[in-house]
Amino acid sequence: MPNGGNFSEKEWRLLETPFQEIDPYLEEFAKNNKMKIRKNYHEWPERTLQWGEKLIRNISITLKDKNLKRYNLSIYAYMDINSKRIMKRKYLKINVPFDEIKNELKSLFEKALTIIGTWEEKDLSS
């Protein structure tokens, strides 16, 4: 099973479809901003755009509740220093229907870039 057994095949298709609908936008956004896209980390429906070398920045849309079909959109940045990870996270949308994220995607991503672009190492904590 492509999803590691967390979902039936029918559930997986249902939960993955909304992400596939926005994949073209994510691919274009990632290309224009020199980011890479991660899909379905740990076999869980999600998309994350990531960039940076020492300070890694992320914009992530993740399934929050498979039964209610609710999603989160968050930004987070992290660094690994001497085997210790420090990070900062902010949620822009919490536990909302996918369409709420999809309908505001462009403005949410612009907001995400603005906010996370100001974060520096001194803003992160363990």
C-alpha positions in Angstrom: 0.0 0.0 0.0 1.5 3.4 -1.0 0.5 5.0 2.3 2.2 2.6 4.7 -1.1 1.1 5.8 -2.4 4.2 7.6 -5.5 4.4 5.3 -7.5 2.2 3.0 -6.8 2.7 -0.7 -10.1 4.5 -1.0 -9.3 6.8 1.9 -5.9 7.6 0.6 -7.3 8.6 -2.8 -9.9 10.8 -1.2 -7.3 12.5 1.1 -4.6 12.8 -1.5 -6.9 14.3 -4.2 -7.1 17.8 -2.8 -3.3 18.0 -2.7 -3.1 16.8 -6.3 -5.4 19.7 -7.3 -2.9 22.3 -5.9 0.3 20.5 -7.0 0.6 22.5 -10.2 0.5 25.8 -8.2 2.9 24.4 -5.6 5.4 23.3 -8.3 5.3 26.7 -9.9 5.7 28.5 -6.6 8.5 26.2 -5.5 10.3 26.7 -8.9 9.9 30.5 -8.7 11.2 30.6 -5.1 14.0 28.0 -5.4 12.3 25.6 -3.1 11.9 21.8 -3.1 8.6 20.0 -2.5 8.1 17.1 -0.1 5.0 15.0 -0.5 3.4 12.7 2.1 6.2 12.6 4.7 6.0 9.5 6.9 3.2 8.3 4.7 0.8 11.0 5.8 -1.1 13.3 3.4 0.9 16.6 3.2 2.9 18.9 1.1 5.8 20.9 2.3 7.9 23.5 0.5 11.4 23.7 1.9 14.4 26.0 1.3 17.5 27.1 3.0 20.9 25.6 3.9 21.8 26.2 7.6 18.4 27.7 8.5 15.8 25.5 6.9 12.4 27.1 6.2 9.2 25.3 5.5 5.6 26.0 4.4 3.5 23.0 5.1 -0.1 21.9 4.4 -0.9 18.8 6.5 -3.9 16.6 7.1 -4.9 17.3 10.7 -8.0 15.0 11.1 -8.7 12.3 8.6 -12.3 11.7 9.8 -13.3 15.3 9.6 -11.1 16.0 6.6 -9.4 19.0 8.3 -6.1 20.5 7.5 -3.4 22.8 8.9 -1.2 25.3 7.1 1.9 26.1 9.1 5.3 27.7 8.6 8.3 26.6 10.5 12.1 27.1 10.5 14.7 25.0 12.2 18.5 24.5 12.6 20.5 21.6 13.9 23.3 22.7 16.2 25.6 20.1 17.9 22.9 17.4 17.5 20.3 19.7 19.0 17.4 21.0 16.9 16.0 24.5 17.5 12.9 25.7 15.7 10.0 28.1 15.5 6.5 27.3 14.2 3.5 29.4 13.4 0.1 28.2 12.2 -1.7 30.3 9.6 -4.7 27.9 9.4 -5.6 25.3 12.0 -8.1 22.5 11.6 -9.9 23.9 8.5 -11.5 22.4 5.5 -9.1 22.0 2.6 -11.1 24.5 0.4 -10.4 27.2 2.9 -6.7 26.8 2.3 -7.1 26.2 -1.4 -9.2 29.3 -1.9 -6.7 31.5 -0.1 -3.5 29.7 -1.3 -1.8 32.6 -3.1 -2.3 35.1 -0.3 -1.5 32.6 2.4 1.8 31.7 0.7 2.7 35.3 0.2 2.0 35.9 3.9 4.0 32.9 4.8 7.0 34.1 2.9 6.8 37.5 4.5 6.6 36.2 8.0 9.1 33.4 7.8 11.5 35.5 5.8 12.1 37.7 8.9 13.0 34.7 11.2 16.6 34.3 12.1 18.6 31.9 14.2 18.1 34.1 17.3 14.3 33.6 16.9 14.5 29.8 17.2 14.3 27.8 20.5 14.4 24.2 21.5 
